[in-house]
Amino acid sequence: MSRQAKMILDRAFRISEIDQRIYGSFIEHLGRAVYNGIYQPGHPSANEDGFRRDVIDLVRELQVPIVRYPGGNFVSNFYWEDSVGPVNERPHRLELAWKSLEKNEVGLHEFSKWAKAAGSEVMMALNLGTRGISDACNLLEYCNHPGKTKYSDLRIRHGQKEPYGFKTWCLGNEMDGPWQMGHKTAEEYGRLAEETAKAMKLIDPSIELVACGSSNRDMPTYALWEDQVLSRAYEYVDYLSLHTYFGNRAGDSSDFLAKSDDMDAFIREITATCDYVKAKKRSKKKMYLSFDEWNVWYHSNSADETIMSRPWQTAPSLLEDIYNFEDALLTGLMLIVLLRHSDRVRIACLAQLVNVIAPIMTEVNGGAWRQTIFYPFLHASRYGRGTALWPILSSPEHETSGHGPVTDVEAAAVYNGEKEELTIFAVNRNLAEDVALTADVRSFEGFAAAEHIVLEHSDLKAVNGAGQEHVKPKSVNRTAMDNGTLTAMLNKASWNVIRLRREERR
């Protein structure tokens, strides 16, 4: 007999309305993300601006509402003035973060056009590493002010009459990290973030600002960083960033799939720290979170070391992880965590979007293709819009080497009232046994099972490639409804999307 899990879903058990920006992503001037990624003049699919239509089509398929740009580590030595104006007059620069040569063929104007074509907004990142307040204000004036000032008129002379109107801005990147150019202590960064935020909101009070949080949960300054930074900047910023990447270097797949629990703990701990600062300040303001870098990242590490030992290449093939099936399962688990924390996580960026640790890959002389992680993100973005519900879940457990006993099943649920649809996202991360799920959904009277999509494969290490999509979703008949009770079979090692719809809309 299969293992048994039980769940109660009620439309009254609300977490929050989901901010669509939770399905954001990230493009950095790194490797082939921009050049030979989104931008390749002369490619058969290139549009009049040199952007690949096949890539744009896949980004639009994912329905990515916001893209963080231009970094990442790249931004901490980014001179925005180099990326505007006539392309043939833009300087080439040594890009220090990734030891590459940046030709500035794609800059603010070009990327804004790409984002519009892809159906996305731009989440603009600022250099608070090697630059500071005045440069941030100048860039904001260039991008958002209508005209009749030095930098807004410069934008107009560059051919962009209307302001870009970027609304979300990152105050630097990973400033707690000693690998970062212009790395700062928490006190140094907190004061800089505070003063930069104050000045920027004088120029455009409508913008939202993201302060740097800890680069990962293992940083020696973890939580103390958040306390000190927010003690300075709490009333002037709107979000605090979190970053995390997971890998399976030990080759322990069961423990690898337990790492989403670490992401959950990360969010809980940082939320508690934010609320501590709120209490300390007697503030009425709630600090929200921007999980603006998250993914699996480890496959390409050794290759990256070799490439970076030969510096100053243009668009080298850096961070080109080829994802396998178990990576897709962890991606689904991480999306479930984000949905269950949607009351505080309002922005999240899968890092990154094209070629660089990405769901989308391109062939220089060929097409674009979907990695395994493309599909859980696609399903969440497509069906995970509406109200996040809290699933009361009881699951059997299995032992792991590094996390002890963990649940077989992790799940999230989203109710879309406009479409009258309920979607359950569930991962069975037990690698050996199937689990039968029974869900009480009596509050959704008149709903019936409409679809059960699964992503599964007999080989955890199976990968996709150009023209070889070994790991892809399929619809199955493993779900039934009877008198307000849903039953579904969750096969071992599987990502499941179970969709219920009011019967008359079927």
N, C-alpha and C positions, 0 to 999 in steps of 0.2 A: 504494500500500500504506500502511496506517495506521502510525503510530508505535507502537513496542513498549516495554512496561514489564514488568519481572519482579519477582516477590516470593516470598520464602520465609517460610512461617508454620509454626512448630512449637510445640506446647503446652508444650515445655520452655523456650522463649524468653519467660520471664515478666518483665513489668515490675513489677506489683503487683496486689493485690486493689484494686478501684476503690471508693473511699468514695462512697456514693450522694450525698453532699452536694456532689459536683462538679457536680450538676445543680440547684444552688440558684438562687435569684433574689433580687430586691431590690424593696422598695416604700418609697418615701420620701414624706414629706409635701411634695409638690412637684407643681405643676400639677394635672392631673386623675387622678393615680395613686390617691388615696384617695377624694376627693369627686368624684362623677360618674364614678368608675372602679370600684373594688371596692364603694363605698358610695353608694347612691342610694335613700333611702327614697321610696316612692311609685312607683318603677319597676315595671312589670308583673311583672318577675322577682324583685323584692326579697323576701327572707325576713323573718321576724318581727323581725330585728335591723337591717334596712335594707340588708343586703348582697345584691348582685345574684347570683342563682343562675346566670345564664348565664355570668358571669365565673368563678364558682367551678367550674362544669363544665369550662371550658376550662383552668383551672389544674390541675384534677385530671387532665385529659387529658394534660397535660405531665408529670404525676407529679413535682412540685417538692417535694423533701424538706425544704428549709429556706429561709426568706425573711428576708433582712436588713432591719431596721426600727429606728428611723424615719428614718434618714439614714445616709450622705450629708451634704452641707453643712448640711442642716437641723438635724442633731443638735448642731452646735457652739454653738447658742444655745437648746437644748431644755430647758425646765423640766418635768421629768417630773411634778411635782406638779400641773401644770395639766391633765394628761391623765387624771387619775383622779378618782374620786368622782362625785357626781351631775352629769350632763351640763349641766343648767341652771344649775349654779353654777360651771362652768369658765370661766375668763377668756378673752377674745379677746386675741391678741397680734400685734404686728408681727413677721412672719417675715422676718428680715434677709437670709438667704442668697439667697432668690428674690424678695424684695420683695413678699411676698403677705400676706394677712390669714389667720391661723390661728385657727379658731373652736374647736378642740379637741373637736369632736363625736365624733371617733373617737380613742380613746386606748389605753392599754395593755390594758385589759379587753376593749374591743371588738375590737382587733386580734388578741388571743389567741383570741377566739371565731372570728374569721374564719379564722385560720390552721388551727385545728382542723377547721373545715368544709371547708377546701381540702386537708386531708391533709398539712399542712406543720408543721414546727417553727419557732420564732422564733429568729433570730440577733439578739440585742439589742445596739444600739449605744449607747455612753455619751458624754455631753458632757464631753470633756476640753479643750474650747476655752475657754468662758467659766465653766466650773465645774471641780470637781476631785474629790479623794479622798473627802471625806465624802459628797458627793452621790452618787457611784458606789456607796458602801457602803450608803447609805440606800435607793437604788433596788434593789440586790440583796437587801437584807433584806425590802423590800416584796414583791418578786417570789418569792423562794425560801425564806424562812424560814417554818416551820410556824405559829408563833404565840407569844403571851406576850411580845412585844416591841413597842416603839412602832410601828414601820412595818409589821410583819406583822399586828399587830392593826388597824392602819388599813386594810390590804387586806381583812381580814375584815369590818370595818364597812362597807366599800364593796361587800360582797356576794360576795366571792370567798374562800370558806373555805379551799380547798386551794391550796397554792402553785402558781404557774405553772410553776416548775421549768425555767426557761430555762437551757440548759447552755452555750451559746456566746455570748460577749460580745466586742464590738469596743471596744477602748480608744481611743475617739475616731475621727476621720475625717480623712484627708489633712492631718495636722498639719504636714507640710512645706510646704504651699501657702500663699503670702501672701494668697490669696483667702479663706482660712479664718478665721472669727472665732476669736480666741485662737491664731492661728498661733504656732508655737514653733520654736526652733532644735532641732537634733538632741539636744544635751545637755539642754536644758530638757525636751523631750518624753521622752527616754529615762529621765530621773530620775522624772518624773511617772508614766510607764507602769510603771516598776519598783515604785514605792511604792503605786500604786493596785492593781496585781496582787497584791502581798504582802498588802495589807489585805483585798481581796476574797476571797482564798483562805483567809483565816482564818475568814470567814463561811461559805463554802461551798467546801470543797476539791475538790468534784466538777466544778466549772465548768472550761471551756476558754476561754482568753483570746487575742485576736488583737491584736497590736501593729501600729501604722500603719507601712507601708513607704512607698516613694516613690510619689507620685501618678501618675507616668508616667516613662518611661525617659529623657525629655528634661529632667528637672528638673536644675538646676545642682548640687544636692547629691546626685545619684543615686549610689548605692552607698556613698558616705561617710555618708549618712544611716543606712543599714542597719547599717553598722559601728558607728557611735556609739550608736544606739538599742539594738542588741543587746548591745553591750559593757556596757550597764547592765542590761537587762531579760532577758537570754537565759534564765536559769534560772527565771524566773517566768512567762513567756508560752509559749504552745503553738504559735502560728502567727504568721507575718508576712504582712501584706497586700500585694497588688499590684493596681494599677488600670491599665487602658488602654482607650482608644477610638481607632478608626480612621475616617477619612473619605476621600472621593475628590473633594476640592475641585478638583484639577487636571483631572478628567475623564479620567484615564488608567486605564482599567479593568484592563489587564494588570498595571500596577504596583500598583494597589489590591489585587489578589488575591495579591500577593507579601508583603503586610504581615503575614500570619500568621507569616512568618519572623522578623519583629521581635518578635512575642510569644514565639516560641520562644527567641530570644536573651535576652529579658528574664528569662524563667524560669531559663535556664542561668546567667546572670550573678548573679542574686540568690541562687540556690542555692549558687553558689561563694562568695558573700560570707557567707552563713550558715555554711557549712562552715569558712571562714576564722576566724570568731569562735569557732566550736566548738573549733577547734584552738588558738586563742589562749588560750582558757579551760581547755584540757585537759578539756573536758566530754565526758560520755558520751551526752548528750542530742542527738537529731536535731531540728532545727527544720523544721517543715512550713510549707507555704504556703497562704494563703487568697486566691485570685484573686477577691476579692469585688466587683469591678466590671469588667465587660468587655462590649464591644458595638461596633457601628457608631454613630457620632453625628456628624452634621454637617448633615443636610438642613434642620433647623429653626433653625439659628443666627441667620439674619437676622430671621426672624419673632420669635424670642425677644427680640432686642434691642428690637424695637418694643413688644412686650407689657410688658417690664420698664421701659420708659420711662413707663409709666402704672402706678405702683406701688400696692400695697395692695388689689389685687383678691382675691377669694376663688376659689380653684381656677381660675386662668387656664389657657389651653391652651398651656402651656409644654412644650418639648422633644418635640413630637409629630412625630417623624420618621416619614414614610411610606416604608417600606423597599421597595427594588426587588429584582429577581432577583439582581443581582451582590452585593448585601448579604447575601442568603441564602447564596451561595457562600462568602463570607468568613466568615460565621457557622459554616458547616460546617468550614472550614479551621481556625478557632480552636478548635472542639470537638475536632478531631483533635489539635491541639497539647496541649490539656489532658489528653486520654487518654494521650498518649505521655509525659506527665510526672506520671502519677497516683501514682508512688512518692513524690513530694514535694508535689504539689498535691492536698490532701485536701478542700478546700472551694473552690467557685467559684460566683459569683453573676452570672448574666446580668442586666445593669442596663439597664432595669428590667423590670417584669412587665406592667403595665397602663398604657396610654396614653402614658406618659413613656418615650421610646426603648424601645419594648416590642413583644413578639410579639403581644400582645392589645390590640385597640382597642375602644372602646365608642362608641355613638351615644347621646346624652343621651335622646332620645326613641325610640330604636330598640334594635337588638340589639348583640351583641358579635361581632367577627370576627377572623380569623387573618391576621396579616401574613406576608410571605414568609419571614421568619426563624423563624417558628413551627415550620416543618417540620423543618429540620435538628436543632433542639433537641429536638423531639418524638422523632425517630428515635433520637438519641443516648441520651436519657433512657429510652426504652422498650427498646432493644436493647443499650445499652452498659453493662450491669450484669454484673459477674463479674470475670474476670481479664483485665487488659490484657496483650496479647502484643506483643512487639517485631517489627514487620515489617521483614525485610531486603529493602529496596526499591531497585531500580535503575530509574531513570526518565530518559527523554530530557528535555532542557532547552529553554527558550526565553528570549530576551533581554527584559529589562525596562529601563525608563528610569532607575529609581532603585535597583534591587536587583541589576542585572547579570543573569547567567544564573540562572534558577530552575527547579526541577523542574516538569515538566508535571503529575505525579501526586503527591499527598500522601495518606497512608493511615494508618489505625489499625485495630487488630483487638481484639476482645473475645471471650473464651471463657466461656460460661456452663455450668459443669459440671453444675449441677443440672438444667438443661433440655436439656443436651447439644446446645448450639447454638454456632456460631461466626459472628460478624458482622464483616464488613469494611466500614469506612467509607472512602470514597475520593472525592476531588475531582479531576477533570481541569480544571486552571485554565488550560490552553492554550485560547485563545479562537478559534483557527483550525483546529485539527486534532483528530481523534479519536485515542484511544490504545487499543491492544489490550493488556490486562493478562493475563499468565500467572502463576499462583500455584502454587507447590509446597506442597500441603497434605497430604502423605502421612502425617503423624503423626495426621491425623484420619481414620483408616481407617474405612470404613463410613458416612462422611458424604456427603450429596448436596446439590446446589444446591436450596434450597427457595423462594427469592424474590430478585428483584432489583428494588429500588425506586429510582426516579430522580426528581430534581427538575431540570428543564431547561426552557428557554424560548428562543425565537429572538431575543427582545429583552432585552438585559441590563437595560434600564430599566423593564421591565414591573413593575407594582405590583398589589397586591390592594386591595379596598375593601369597604365594606358591601354584601353581595350580589353582589360581583364578584370572585370568586377566580380570577384569571387564572393565578397561579403556584401549582400544587399538585402533589403527588407522584402518580406512577403506577407500576404494576408492568409490567415489560417482560420479554421473552424474549431476553436478550443474554448469558446465562451458561450454561456447560456444564461438566460434570465428566467426566474420563476417566482412570481409573487413578491417582488421587491428584493430578491436575493440573486446576486450575480455570482456565478461560479466560473472560474477560468483556470486552465492548466498553464503554469509557468514552467516551461522546460528548463532543465539545468543550463546555467550559463546563457541567459537570454535577456534581451531588451524587449519589453512588451508595451504596446500602445493600445489600450482598450477604450473604444469610443462608444458612448451611449448617446442616443438621440430620442427626442420625443417622437412617439410612433407615427403620428400623422405627418411628420416631416421626413420620413424615411423615403 
